């Protein structure tokens, strides 16, 4: 009976050591994909410029405006939606 408890204790100690000694979890996708400060984002700038006059409109124009202005948005994320967003935010005639 003592051998059984000793064996269970040893197994538990090994599992605990392995579990606690493992490397930390990887960074979340948001952290890993956040742009570096000052990183150029020309697609985001183009969307922001086009959608700025439409920022109060519901739906896609507002979504695109918010996407482009977010500091967490990468250039790749803006580039992937650039055509869609520019189509949703047509030029506004100046008065």
N, C-alpha and C positions, 0 to 999 in steps of 0.2 A: 504494500500500500504506500509506503514511503517513497518507493521508486516511482510510482505513478505520479505522486505530487511533485516530486523533484523533476520529473520529465515535463510535466505540464508547466511548472514554474520556469524551467529553462526555455521552453518553447515560447512562452509569453514574453519573457525577457528579450529574446531574439526578435520577435515581431515588433515589440515596442521600440527597440533600438533602430530597426530598419525603418519603421514608420516615422520616427522623430528625426532621423538622420538624413532623410531624403532631401533633395533640393527643393527650393521654394517653387510654387506654381509659376508658370509663365505669365508675363504681363497680359492684361486684357487686350483684346483687339483695338479698343479705342486708344489705349495708351501707346500701343505699338505703332499705330498709324497716324498719330497726331503729328502735324507738320512741325518742323523746327521753326523757332522764332526767326522771322525775316526771310523764310523760304519763299521764293516767288510763286505766285499762284495766278498766272494770267487768265486761266479759264474762270476762276472765281471772280476776278476783277471784271471780266467781261459780263458775267451773269449779274453781278452786283450793279454795274452801270446800267444795264438794260432793264433790270427788274426794280431798281430803286423807285422809279415813278409809280410802280404797281404794288408797292409793299403793303398797301392797305386793302388790296383786292383779296378776296378769299381764294382758296384752292392753290393751284400750281404756281401762280405768280408769287404769292406770299411764301410758299414752301421754297421756291428757288431763291428768293431774296434772302431768306433766313439761312439756307444752305451756304450761300456765297459769303455771307457776313460772319458766319461762325468761325471762330479762331481754331476750332477743332477739325474743320473740314480740310482735307488734303486737296492738292491740285488734281490728283487722280480722280477723286470723288466728283469734283466739279467738271473735269473733262468728260467723264462718263455721262453727265447729264446736260452738258452745255447746249447741244442742239435742241433738246426738248425744252430747256428753260428759255433759250433765246426765242423760240417759236411762241412760247406762252407770254412773253413780255415784249410786244411789238413797240416800236418807237412811238413816242408821244409827240404830237405836233406842238411846237412852241407857239404861244399866243403873243 
